[in-house]
Amino acid sequence: MSKETAATLTSPFVDSLAKTPAWLRRFGIVLAGSAFAAICAHVSLPLFFTPVPLSLAPFAVLVVGLALAPRMAAATFAAYLLEGAAGLPVFAPSPAIGGFAHLFGPTGGYLLAYPLAAAVISFLFRRSRRGYFSAFAVAAIGDLLILICGALWLAAITHIAVTQATALAVLPFLAGDALKIAAAAAVRSGFARLRHPTA
């Protein structure tokens, strides 16, 4: 399909988006981002040696942070937290704590860090060269922020040493998070190539 044909086919959709009020577009983006986070959060696996499950939720934070402006990225995860606190099934099913209480459970530190991490990723990425390696680097910074907040929270609520909390809340997830970081950077780079094809 030629560029001219593709442009003709997509122009009605683009025109309709252009006519949509800005506030409504932003609202839709926030809802879509929070729904994406909820789907990722439900891809989780409990681990017998730590109260923190493996989850794809951080991947959603990385992708949204790389895709949206800082305020929009933070708003997306503020909405996600509000949805979960209101009792909507958006958080990971493990630990089995519902609603507002989930934010005060063993994974609360990770969750509460999501808006800040998404905003930091977005802020740094928009001041970089916006290539794959820039995306990888800033996603790694955001992911590390999530892990640190998760470990400090776990240490605080369980009254264990930070070193022990790190062994439970950080070290088991480093390899998997490296894959999430690489995948999020690849998604952002692929999307940029689709928007700005070289040929």
ROSE-4610 file (N, C-alpha, C; in Angstrom, 1 decimal, always signed):
// ROSE-4610
residu = [M/M/M/S/S/S/K/K/K/E/E/E/T/T/T/A/A/A/A/A/A/T/T/T/L/L/L/T/T/T/S/S/S/P/P/P/F/F/F/V/V/V/D/D/D/S/S/S/L/L/L/A/A/A/K/K/K/T/T/T/P/P/P/A/A/A/W/W/W/L/L/L/R/R/R/R/R/R/F/F/F/G/G/G/I/I/I/V/V/V/L/L/L/A/A/A/G/G/G/S/S/S/A/A/A/F/F/F/A/A/A/A/A/A/I/I/I/C/C/C/A/A/A/H/H/H/V/V/V/S/S/S/L/L/L/P/P/P/L/L/L/F/F/F/F/F/F/T/T/T/P/P/P/V/V/V/P/P/P/L/L/L/S/S/S/L/L/L/A/A/A/P/P/P/F/F/F/A/A/A/V/V/V/L/L/L/V/V/V/V/V/V/G/G/G/L/L/L/A/A/A/L/L/L/A/A/A/P/P/P/R/R/R/M/M/M/A/A/A/A/A/A/A/A/A/T/T/T/F/F/F/A/A/A/A/A/A/Y/Y/Y/L/L/L/L/L/L/E/E/E/G/G/G/A/A/A/A/A/A/G/G/G/L/L/L/P/P/P/V/V/V/F/F/F/A/A/A/P/P/P/S/S/S/P/P/P/A/A/A/I/I/I/G/G/G/G/G/G/F/F/F/A/A/A/H/H/H/L/L/L/F/F/F/G/G/G/P/P/P/T/T/T/G/G/G/G/G/G/Y/Y/Y/L/L/L/L/L/L/A/A/A/Y/Y/Y/P/P/P/L/L/L/A/A/A/A/A/A/A/A/A/V/V/V/I/I/I/S/S/S/F/F/F/L/L/L/F/F/F/R/R/R/R/R/R/S/S/S/R/R/R/R/R/R/G/G/G/Y/Y/Y/F/F/F/S/S/S/A/A/A/F/F/F/A/A/A/V/V/V/A/A/A/A/A/A/I/I/I/G/G/G/D/D/D/L/L/L/L/L/L/I/I/I/L/L/L/I/I/I/C/C/C/G/G/G/A/A/A/L/L/L/W/W/W/L/L/L/A/A/A/A/A/A/I/I/I/T/T/T/H/H/H/I/I/I/A/A/A/V/V/V/T/T/T/Q/Q/Q/A/A/A/T/T/T/A/A/A/L/L/L/A/A/A/V/V/V/L/L/L/P/P/P/F/F/F/L/L/L/A/A/A/G/G/G/D/D/D/A/A/A/L/L/L/K/K/K/I/I/I/A/A/A/A/A/A/A/A/A/A/A/A/A/A/A/V/V/V/R/R/R/S/S/S/G/G/G/F/F/F/A/A/A/R/R/R/L/L/L/R/R/R/H/H/H/P/P/P/T/T/T/A/A/A]
num = [1/1/1/2/2/2/3/3/3/4/4/4/5/5/5/6/6/6/7/7/7/8/8/8/9/9/9/10/10/10/11/11/11/12/12/12/13/13/13/14/14/14/15/15/15/16/16/16/17/17/17/18/18/18/19/19/19/20/20/20/21/21/21/22/22/22/23/23/23/24/24/24/25/25/25/26/26/26/27/27/27/28/28/28/29/29/29/30/30/30/31/31/31/32/32/32/33/33/33/34/34/34/35/35/35/36/36/36/37/37/37/38/38/38/39/39/39/40/40/40/41/41/41/42/42/42/43/43/43/44/44/44/45/45/45/46/46/46/47/47/47/48/48/48/49/49/49/50/50/50/51/51/51/52/52/52/53/53/53/54/54/54/55/55/55/56/56/56/57/57/57/58/58/58/59/59/59/60/60/60/61/61/61/62/62/62/63/63/63/64/64/64/65/65/65/66/66/66/67/67/67/68/68/68/69/69/69/70/70/70/71/71/71/72/72/72/73/73/73/74/74/74/75/75/75/76/76/76/77/77/77/78/78/78/79/79/79/80/80/80/81/81/81/82/82/82/83/83/83/84/84/84/85/85/85/86/86/86/87/87/87/88/88/88/89/89/89/90/90/90/91/91/91/92/92/92/93/93/93/94/94/94/95/95/95/96/96/96/97/97/97/98/98/98/99/99/99/100/100/100/101/101/101/102/102/102/103/103/103/104/104/104/105/105/105/106/106/106/107/107/107/108/108/108/109/109/109/110/110/110/111/111/111/112/112/112/113/113/113/114/114/114/115/115/115/116/116/116/117/117/117/118/118/118/119/119/119/120/120/120/121/121/121/122/122/122/123/123/123/124/124/124/125/125/125/126/126/126/127/127/127/128/128/128/129/129/129/130/130/130/131/131/131/132/132/132/133/133/133/134/134/134/135/135/135/136/136/136/137/137/137/138/138/138/139/139/139/140/140/140/141/141/141/142/142/142/143/143/143/144/144/144/145/145/145/146/146/146/147/147/147/148/148/148/149/149/149/150/150/150/151/151/151/152/152/152/153/153/153/154/154/154/155/155/155/156/156/156/157/157/157/158/158/158/159/159/159/160/160/160/161/161/161/162/162/162/163/163/163/164/164/164/165/165/165/166/166/166/167/167/167/168/168/168/169/169/169/170/170/170/171/171/171/172/172/172/173/173/173/174/174/174/175/175/175/176/176/176/177/177/177/178/178/178/179/179/179/180/180/180/181/181/181/182/182/182/183/183/183/184/184/184/185/185/185/186/186/186/187/187/187/188/188/188/189/189/189/190/190/190/191/191/191/192/192/192/193/193/193/194/194/194/195/195/195/196/196/196/197/197/197/198/198/198/199/199/199]
x = [+0.8/+0.0/+0.9/+0.6/+1.4/+1.1/+2.0/+1.8/+0.5/+0.3/-0.9/-2.2/-2.2/-3.4/-3.6/-2.5/-2.6/-3.1/-2.6/-3.1/-4.5/-5.0/-6.4/-7.3/-6.8/-7.6/-7.7/-6.6/-6.6/-7.1/-7.2/-7.6/-8.9/-10.0/-11.2/-11.1/-10.3/-10.0/-9.2/-8.2/-7.4/-8.3/-9.1/-10.0/-10.9/-11.5/-12.4/-11.7/-10.5/-9.7/-9.4/-9.1/-8.8/-10.0/-11.2/-12.4/-12.8/-12.2/-12.6/-12.0/-12.8/-12.2/-11.0/-10.0/-8.7/-8.9/-9.8/-10.0/-10.5/-11.4/-11.9/-10.9/-10.0/-8.9/-8.0/-7.7/-6.8/-7.4/-8.7/-9.5/-9.4/-9.6/-9.6/-8.2/-7.2/-5.8/-5.5/-5.9/-5.7/-6.4/-7.7/-8.5/-7.8/-7.4/-6.8/-5.5/-4.7/-3.4/-3.6/-4.6/-4.9/-5.5/-6.2/-6.7/-5.6/-4.6/-3.4/-2.6/-2.5/-1.8/-2.5/-3.9/-4.6/-4.4/-4.4/-4.2/-2.8/-1.8/-0.5/-0.4/-1.1/-1.0/-1.5/-2.5/-3.1/-2.3/-1.2/-0.3/+0.8/+0.5/+1.4/+1.5/+2.6/+2.9/+3.4/+2.7/+3.1/+4.4/+5.3/+6.5/+6.5/+6.9/+6.8/+7.7/+8.8/+9.9/+9.8/+8.8/+8.6/+7.1/+6.7/+5.3/+5.0/+6.0/+5.9/+5.8/+4.7/+4.6/+5.4/+5.7/+6.2/+5.0/+5.2/+4.0/+4.5/+3.7/+4.0/+3.6/+3.0/+2.6/+3.7/+5.0/+6.0/+6.3/+6.1/+6.2/+5.2/+4.0/+3.0/+3.5/+4.1/+4.7/+5.7/+6.6/+7.7/+7.2/+6.2/+5.7/+4.9/+4.1/+3.3/+4.2/+5.2/+6.2/+6.9/+7.3/+8.0/+7.0/+5.7/+4.8/+4.1/+3.9/+3.1/+3.9/+3.4/+4.0/+4.0/+4.9/+5.0/+3.7/+2.9/+1.6/+0.6/+0.6/-0.4/+0.1/+1.4/+1.8/+1.5/+1.8/+1.5/+0.0/-0.8/-2.3/-2.8/-2.2/-2.7/-2.5/-1.4/-1.2/-1.9/-2.1/-2.9/-4.4/-4.9/-6.2/-6.2/-5.1/-5.0/-5.1/-4.4/-4.4/-5.8/-6.5/-7.8/-8.8/-8.7/-9.5/-9.4/-8.1/-7.9/-8.4/-8.1/-8.6/-10.1/-10.8/-12.2/-12.8/-11.9/-12.4/-12.4/-12.1/-12.1/-10.9/-11.1/-10.1/-8.9/-8.2/-7.1/-5.7/-5.6/-4.3/-4.1/-2.8/-2.5/-3.3/-3.7/-4.5/-3.7/-2.4/-1.6/-0.8/-0.8/-1.5/-3.0/-3.8/-5.3/-5.9/-5.6/-6.1/-6.9/-8.1/-8.9/-8.9/-9.2/-9.5/-8.4/-8.8/-7.8/-6.7/-7.1/-6.1/-5.0/-5.2/-4.1/-2.9/-3.2/-2.1/-1.3/-1.8/-1.0/-0.5/-0.6/+0.0/+1.5/+2.0/+3.4/+3.9/+3.0/+3.3/+3.0/+2.5/+2.1/+3.2/+4.4/+5.5/+5.7/+5.6/+5.7/+4.5/+3.3/+2.1/+2.2/+2.5/+2.5/+3.7/+4.7/+5.8/+5.4/+4.4/+4.1/+3.9/+3.1/+2.9/+4.2/+5.0/+6.3/+7.2/+7.3/+8.2/+7.9/+6.6/+6.1/+6.5/+6.3/+6.6/+8.1/+8.9/+10.3/+10.8/+10.3/+10.7/+10.3/+9.1/+8.7/+9.6/+9.8/+10.6/+12.0/+12.7/+14.0/+14.1/+13.1/+13.1/+12.9/+12.1/+11.9/+13.0/+14.0/+15.2/+16.4/+16.1/+17.2/+17.1/+17.9/+17.9/+16.7/+16.0/+14.8/+15.0/+16.2/+16.5/+16.3/+16.6/+16.4/+17.2/+18.5/+19.3/+19.0/+18.5/+17.9/+16.7/+15.8/+14.6/+15.0/+16.0/+16.4/+16.9/+17.8/+18.4/+17.4/+16.5/+15.5/+14.5/+14.1/+13.3/+13.9/+15.2/+16.0/+15.9/+16.1/+16.0/+14.7/+13.6/+12.3/+12.0/+12.5/+12.3/+13.0/+14.2/+15.0/+14.3/+13.7/+12.9/+11.8/+11.1/+10.0/+10.5/+11.6/+12.1/+12.6/+13.2/+13.7/+12.5/+11.5/+10.3/+9.7/+9.6/+9.0/+9.8/+11.1/+11.9/+11.8/+11.9/+11.8/+10.4/+9.3/+8.0/+7.9/+8.4/+8.4/+9.1/+10.3/+11.1/+10.3/+9.6/+8.9/+7.7/+6.9/+5.7/+5.9/+7.1/+7.4/+8.5/+9.0/+10.1/+11.3/+11.7/+12.9/+14.0/+15.2/+16.3/+16.2/+16.7/+16.6/+17.3/+18.4/+19.2/+18.3/+17.5/+16.6/+15.5/+15.0/+13.9/+14.4/+15.6/+16.2/+16.3/+16.6/+16.7/+15.3/+14.3/+12.9/+12.2/+12.5/+11.7/+12.5/+13.8/+14.6/+15.3/+16.1/+17.0/+16.3/+15.2/+14.5/+13.9/+13.8/+13.1/+14.0/+15.3/+16.2/+16.3/+16.4/+16.5/+15.2/+14.1/+12.8/+12.6/+13.0/+12.8/+13.7/+14.9/+15.8/+15.1/+14.4/+13.6/+12.5/+11.8/+10.7/+11.3/+12.4/+13.1/+13.4/+14.0/+14.4/+13.1/+12.1/+10.9/+10.2/+10.1/+9.5/+10.2/+11.6/+12.4/+12.1/+12.0/+11.7/+10.3/+9.3/+8.0/+8.0/+8.7/+8.8/+9.5/+10.6/+11.3/+10.5/+9.8/+9.0/+7.8/+7.2/+6.2/+6.7/+7.9/+8.5/+8.7/+9.2/+9.4/+8.1/+7.0/+5.7/+5.2/+5.5/+5.0/+5.8/+7.1/+8.0/+8.8/+8.2/+8.9/+10.0/+11.1/+12.2/+12.0/+11.1/+10.9/+9.4]
y = [-1.2/+0.0/+1.2/+2.2/+3.4/+4.3/+5.3/+6.3/+7.1/+7.4/+8.2/+7.5/+6.1/+5.3/+5.3/+5.0/+4.9/+6.2/+7.3/+8.6/+8.9/+8.4/+8.6/+7.8/+6.5/+5.7/+6.2/+6.7/+7.1/+8.6/+9.4/+10.8/+11.0/+10.2/+10.4/+10.2/+9.2/+8.9/+10.1/+10.5/+11.6/+12.9/+13.1/+14.3/+14.3/+13.1/+13.0/+13.2/+12.7/+13.0/+14.4/+15.1/+16.5/+17.3/+16.9/+17.6/+17.3/+16.3/+15.9/+16.9/+17.4/+18.3/+17.8/+18.7/+18.3/+17.6/+18.1/+17.5/+16.0/+15.8/+14.5/+13.5/+14.0/+13.2/+12.8/+13.8/+13.5/+12.5/+12.7/+11.7/+10.3/+10.2/+8.9/+8.2/+9.1/+8.5/+8.0/+8.8/+8.4/+7.1/+7.0/+5.7/+4.5/+4.8/+3.7/+3.3/+4.2/+3.9/+3.1/+3.5/+2.8/+1.4/+1.3/-0.1/-1.0/-0.4/-1.2/-1.6/-0.7/-1.1/-2.2/-2.1/-3.2/-4.5/-4.5/-5.8/-6.4/-5.5/-5.9/-6.4/-5.8/-6.2/-7.6/-7.9/-9.3/-10.4/-10.0/-11.0/-11.1/-11.9/-12.0/-13.4/-13.6/-15.0/-14.8/-15.4/-15.4/-16.2/-15.7/-16.4/-16.8/-18.0/-18.6/-18.0/-17.3/-16.8/-15.3/-14.7/-13.2/-12.9/-11.9/-11.5/-10.7/-10.4/-9.6/-10.5/-10.5/-11.3/-10.8/-11.7/-11.2/-10.6/-9.5/-8.8/-8.0/-7.8/-7.0/-5.5/-5.2/-3.8/-2.8/-3.1/-2.1/-1.9/-2.9/-2.7/-1.6/-1.6/-0.6/+0.8/+0.9/+2.2/+2.7/+1.8/+2.2/+2.6/+1.8/+2.1/+3.5/+3.7/+4.9/+6.1/+5.9/+7.0/+7.4/+6.4/+6.7/+7.3/+7.1/+7.5/+8.8/+9.2/+10.3/+11.5/+12.6/+13.8/+13.5/+14.2/+13.9/+14.0/+15.1/+15.2/+14.1/+13.8/+12.8/+11.4/+11.1/+9.9/+9.7/+10.8/+10.8/+10.6/+11.4/+11.3/+9.9/+9.3/+7.9/+7.0/+7.1/+6.1/+6.6/+7.9/+8.4/+7.9/+7.9/+7.3/+5.8/+5.2/+3.7/+3.4/+4.2/+4.0/+4.3/+5.4/+5.7/+4.6/+4.0/+2.9/+1.7/+1.4/+0.3/+0.6/+1.8/+2.1/+2.1/+2.4/+2.4/+1.0/+0.0/-1.4/-2.1/-1.3/-2.0/-3.0/-4.1/-5.1/-4.8/-3.8/-3.3/-3.7/-4.0/-4.4/-5.9/-6.3/-7.7/-8.5/-9.7/-10.6/-11.1/-11.0/-11.4/-10.2/-9.8/-10.5/-10.2/-11.1/-11.1/-10.1/-8.8/-7.7/-6.8/-6.5/-5.7/-4.2/-3.4/-2.0/-1.2/-0.2/+0.8/+0.1/-1.1/-1.8/-2.3/-2.6/-3.1/-2.1/-0.8/+0.2/+0.2/-0.5/-0.5/-1.9/-2.8/-4.1/-4.1/-5.3/-5.4/-4.9/-4.7/-4.1/-2.6/-2.0/-0.6/+0.3/+0.1/+1.0/+1.0/-0.1/-0.1/+0.7/+0.4/+1.1/+2.6/+3.0/+4.5/+5.2/+4.4/+5.0/+5.1/+4.5/+4.4/+5.8/+6.7/+8.1/+8.8/+8.8/+9.5/+8.9/+7.6/+6.9/+7.2/+7.2/+7.4/+8.9/+9.8/+11.2/+11.4/+10.8/+10.9/+10.3/+9.2/+8.6/+9.5/+10.1/+11.0/+12.2/+12.8/+14.0/+13.8/+12.8/+12.5/+12.1/+11.3/+10.9/+12.1/+13.0/+14.2/+15.2/+14.9/+15.7/+14.9/+13.8/+12.9/+13.0/+12.1/+12.0/+11.2/+10.5/+9.8/+8.5/+8.0/+6.8/+5.6/+4.4/+3.2/+3.2/+3.6/+3.5/+4.6/+5.7/+6.7/+6.2/+5.6/+5.0/+3.9/+3.1/+2.0/+2.6/+3.7/+4.2/+4.9/+5.7/+6.4/+5.4/+4.3/+3.3/+2.6/+2.3/+1.7/+2.6/+3.9/+4.8/+4.7/+4.8/+4.7/+3.4/+2.3/+1.0/+0.9/+1.4/+1.4/+2.2/+3.3/+4.1/+3.3/+2.5/+1.7/+0.6/+0.0/-1.1/-0.6/+0.6/+1.2/+1.5/+2.2/+2.5/+1.3/+0.2/-1.0/-1.7/-1.6/-2.2/-1.4/-0.1/+0.7/+0.6/+0.5/+0.3/-1.0/-2.1/-3.4/-3.4/-2.8/-2.7/-2.0/-0.9/-0.1/-0.9/-1.6/-2.2/-3.6/-4.2/-5.5/-5.4/-4.2/-3.9/-4.9/-5.0/-5.8/-4.8/-5.3/-4.4/-4.2/-3.0/-2.7/-3.7/-4.2/-5.3/-6.5/-6.9/-8.0/-7.7/-6.5/-6.1/-6.0/-5.6/-5.6/-7.0/-8.0/-9.4/-9.9/-9.4/-9.9/-9.1/-7.8/-6.9/-6.3/-6.6/-6.0/-7.1/-7.9/-8.8/-9.9/-10.4/-11.5/-11.0/-9.6/-9.1/-8.4/-8.4/-7.6/-8.2/-9.5/-10.1/-9.9/-10.1/-9.9/-8.4/-7.5/-6.1/-5.6/-6.2/-5.9/-6.2/-7.3/-7.7/-6.7/-6.3/-5.3/-4.0/-3.6/-2.3/-2.4/-3.5/-3.7/-3.7/-4.4/-4.5/-3.1/-2.4/-1.0/-0.1/-0.1/+0.7/+0.3/-1.0/-1.5/-1.0/-1.1/-0.6/+0.8/+1.6/+3.1/+3.3/+2.6/+2.8/+2.4/+1.3/+0.8/+1.7/+2.3/+3.3/+4.5/+5.0/+6.2/+5.9/+4.7/+4.4/+4.3/+3.9/+3.9/+5.3/+6.1/+7.5/+8.3/+8.0/+8.7/+7.7/+7.1/+6.1/+6.8/+6.1/+6.7/+6.5/+5.6/+5.4/+5.5]
z = [+0.0/+0.0/+0.0/-0.9/-1.0/+0.2/+0.3/+1.4/+1.1/-0.2/-0.5/-0.2/-0.5/-0.2/+1.3/+2.1/+3.5/+4.1/+3.5/+4.0/+3.8/+2.6/+2.2/+3.2/+3.5/+4.3/+5.8/+6.2/+7.6/+7.9/+6.8/+7.0/+7.7/+7.4/+8.2/+9.6/+10.0/+11.4/+12.0/+11.3/+11.8/+12.0/+11.0/+11.0/+12.2/+12.4/+13.6/+14.9/+15.0/+16.2/+16.4/+15.3/+15.4/+15.8/+15.5/+15.9/+17.4/+18.0/+19.4/+20.3/+21.3/+22.3/+23.0/+23.2/+23.8/+25.1/+26.0/+27.3/+27.1/+26.1/+25.9/+25.4/+24.5/+24.1/+25.2/+26.1/+27.2/+28.2/+28.4/+29.3/+28.7/+27.4/+26.8/+26.8/+26.7/+26.7/+28.1/+29.2/+30.5/+30.8/+30.4/+30.6/+29.9/+28.7/+27.9/+28.6/+29.0/+29.7/+31.0/+31.8/+33.0/+32.7/+31.7/+31.3/+30.9/+30.1/+29.7/+31.0/+31.9/+33.2/+33.9/+33.9/+34.6/+33.9/+32.6/+31.9/+32.2/+32.2/+32.5/+33.9/+34.9/+36.3/+36.5/+35.7/+35.9/+35.2/+34.5/+34.1/+35.2/+36.2/+37.3/+37.8/+38.5/+39.0/+40.5/+41.4/+42.9/+43.0/+43.9/+44.2/+45.7/+46.0/+47.3/+48.3/+47.8/+48.8/+49.0/+48.4/+48.6/+48.5/+49.3/+49.2/+47.9/+47.1/+45.9/+44.7/+43.9/+42.7/+41.5/+40.6/+39.3/+38.6/+37.9/+37.3/+36.1/+35.1/+33.9/+34.2/+35.3/+35.6/+35.4/+35.9/+35.6/+34.1/+33.3/+31.8/+31.3/+31.9/+31.5/+31.9/+33.1/+33.5/+32.5/+32.1/+31.2/+29.9/+29.3/+28.0/+28.0/+29.0/+29.1/+29.4/+30.2/+30.4/+29.2/+28.3/+27.1/+26.0/+26.2/+25.1/+25.4/+26.6/+27.0/+27.6/+27.6/+28.3/+29.8/+30.5/+32.0/+32.7/+32.5/+33.3/+32.9/+31.6/+31.2/+31.7/+31.7/+32.2/+33.7/+34.5/+35.9/+36.2/+35.4/+35.5/+35.2/+34.3/+33.9/+35.1/+35.8/+36.9/+38.2/+38.3/+39.4/+39.3/+38.0/+37.7/+38.0/+37.7/+37.9/+39.4/+40.2/+41.7/+42.2/+41.7/+42.2/+41.8/+40.6/+40.2/+41.2/+41.5/+42.4/+43.8/+44.3/+45.6/+45.7/+44.6/+44.6/+44.5/+44.4/+44.4/+43.0/+42.0/+40.6/+40.6/+39.8/+39.8/+38.9/+39.2/+38.3/+38.8/+40.1/+40.7/+40.4/+40.6/+40.5/+41.5/+41.1/+42.0/+43.2/+43.2/+44.4/+44.8/+46.1/+47.2/+47.1/+47.7/+47.6/+48.5/+48.3/+49.1/+48.2/+48.4/+47.5/+47.9/+46.9/+47.2/+47.8/+48.6/+49.2/+50.0/+50.7/+51.5/+50.7/+49.4/+48.6/+48.5/+48.6/+48.6/+49.8/+50.9/+52.1/+52.4/+51.4/+51.4/+51.1/+50.9/+50.6/+49.3/+48.3/+47.0/+46.9/+48.0/+48.0/+47.6/+47.9/+47.5/+46.0/+45.4/+43.9/+43.3/+43.8/+43.2/+43.4/+44.6/+44.8/+44.0/+43.6/+42.8/+41.4/+40.9/+39.5/+38.9/+39.5/+38.8/+38.7/+39.8/+39.8/+38.8/+38.8/+37.8/+36.4/+36.1/+34.7/+34.3/+35.2/+34.9/+34.8/+35.6/+35.5/+34.1/+33.8/+32.5/+31.3/+31.4/+30.3/+30.3/+31.4/+31.5/+30.9/+31.4/+30.9/+29.4/+29.0/+27.6/+26.6/+27.0/+26.1/+26.1/+27.0/+27.0/+26.5/+25.8/+25.3/+23.8/+23.1/+21.7/+21.2/+22.1/+21.8/+20.9/+20.9/+20.3/+21.2/+20.7/+21.5/+22.8/+22.7/+23.8/+24.9/+24.4/+25.3/+26.0/+25.3/+25.9/+26.9/+26.5/+27.5/+28.7/+28.6/+29.8/+30.7/+30.2/+31.1/+31.6/+30.8/+31.4/+32.5/+32.4/+33.5/+34.8/+34.6/+35.8/+36.4/+35.6/+36.2/+36.9/+36.2/+36.9/+38.2/+38.2/+39.5/+40.5/+40.2/+41.1/+41.7/+40.9/+41.4/+42.3/+42.0/+42.8/+44.2/+44.2/+45.4/+46.3/+45.8/+46.6/+47.1/+46.3/+46.7/+47.9/+47.8/+48.9/+50.1/+50.0/+51.2/+51.9/+51.1/+51.6/+52.4/+51.7/+52.3/+53.6/+53.7/+54.9/+56.0/+55.6/+56.6/+57.2/+56.4/+56.9/+57.6/+57.2/+57.8/+58.9/+59.1/+60.1/+59.9/+58.7/+58.4/+57.9/+57.9/+57.4/+55.9/+55.5/+54.1/+53.2/+53.7/+52.9/+52.7/+53.7/+53.6/+52.7/+52.8/+51.9/+50.4/+50.2/+48.9/+48.3/+49.2/+48.7/+48.4/+49.0/+48.7/+47.6/+47.5/+46.6/+45.4/+45.3/+44.2/+43.5/+44.2/+43.5/+42.7/+43.1/+42.3/+41.0/+40.9/+39.7/+38.7/+39.0/+38.1/+36.7/+36.6/+35.3/+34.5/+35.1/+34.4/+34.0/+34.9/+34.6/+33.5/+33.4/+32.3/+31.0/+30.9/+29.7/+29.5/+30.5/+30.4/+29.9/+30.4/+29.9/+28.4/+28.0/+26.6/+25.7/+26.2/+25.4/+25.3/+26.4/+26.4/+25.4/+25.5/+24.6/+23.1/+22.9/+21.5/+21.0/+21.9/+21.6/+21.2/+22.0/+21.7/+20.4/+20.1/+18.9/+17.7/+17.8/+16.7/+16.4/+17.5/+17.3/+16.6/+16.9/+16.3/+14.8/+14.5/+13.1/+12.3/+12.9/+12.2/+12.0/+12.9/+12.8/+11.8/+11.7/+10.9/+10.0/+9.0/+8.2/+7.4/+7.1/+6.4/+4.9/+4.5/+3.1/+2.7]
